[in-house]
Amino acid sequence: MAELNSPLVLGDLHLKNRVVMAPLTRSRATADRVPTAMMVEYYAQRASAGLIISEATVISEEANGYLNTPGLFTEAQVAGWKPVTQAVHDRGGLIVAQLWHVGRVSHPDLLNGETPVSASSIQQAGQVSLLRPKRDYVIPRTLEISEIHSITEQYKQAAIKAKQAGFDGVELHAANGYLIDQFLQSSTNHREDEYGGSVENRARFLLEVVDALIEVWGAGRVGVHLAPRGDEHDMGDADPRETFGYALEQLGQRKIAFFFTREYLAEDSISQYMKQRSGGVPYIANMRLSREDAIQLLASGQADAVSFGKAYIANPDLFERLVQDAPLNELVFENMIGSQTAEGYIDYPALA
């Protein structure tokens, strides 16, 4: 029976335990998207996790939708990430880079006046996060096929830079309404070419990017983050079980290291269906898990590892606290995102 402190093999990644730190946007990089000394300390504090998935990291300046998120497309960014990965390794941890393109979840004010891009020209409801004053999302520009191929190459180059920066692998951010998810789900993909229509076509971009990442890292160091619930950034799909089941079937044939989903626990879980379709791809579960939820998921075999987000913000030693059933620090929402201060970032206490 798997337990929180059981070791786990995810492809070529050998985890010392089954507690994973989820990717968490904190916006502490420089304006040029270079990791900072605070980020070195932040990740090092949390290295007792079996695996750290880095905060979402943009693959180009055009991929961004938030201020001060880190990148992996310049040499300065690679240099900034090196002490982060080294600090995690020095404390016996593993860290993979989450690669990110937001697509339509941006605004011209964040893109030097350029229009955000997407699978189709379908405007997202709501307003852009963290921009002041508030701005509505705009109608995105539909990507040309040649541009899709160029973005696939940007993912590959970011994966190469992740290797240069000392990461242990990469996770493709294909979730939460960002660019790849915009291709995958039917509500945002109304294309009539080879990237739209059938589930096979809508999944094409996802799978081409995964293949590009595998060329760099090998399948055993590539993970994929998916969002079958479709409840982020005005998303939705006509048949999520078909769409995400097909995606996992194809990812399983590629023998990737793991897949990660955010999904509430439920008997009719799409994630469990995805796991069945995957042919054995390890599953990292995430979404408001309690300690008891995590223990039950591992003991039952419903998940191979369990991931925590906000709990890791407030508890740098979350793994130890979970194992010991120790009290957790309370999360302070001030300075959680968009601040350049250490307060609420690297000042949460560890157990005595």
Disulfide bonds with the S-S distance in Angstrom:
none
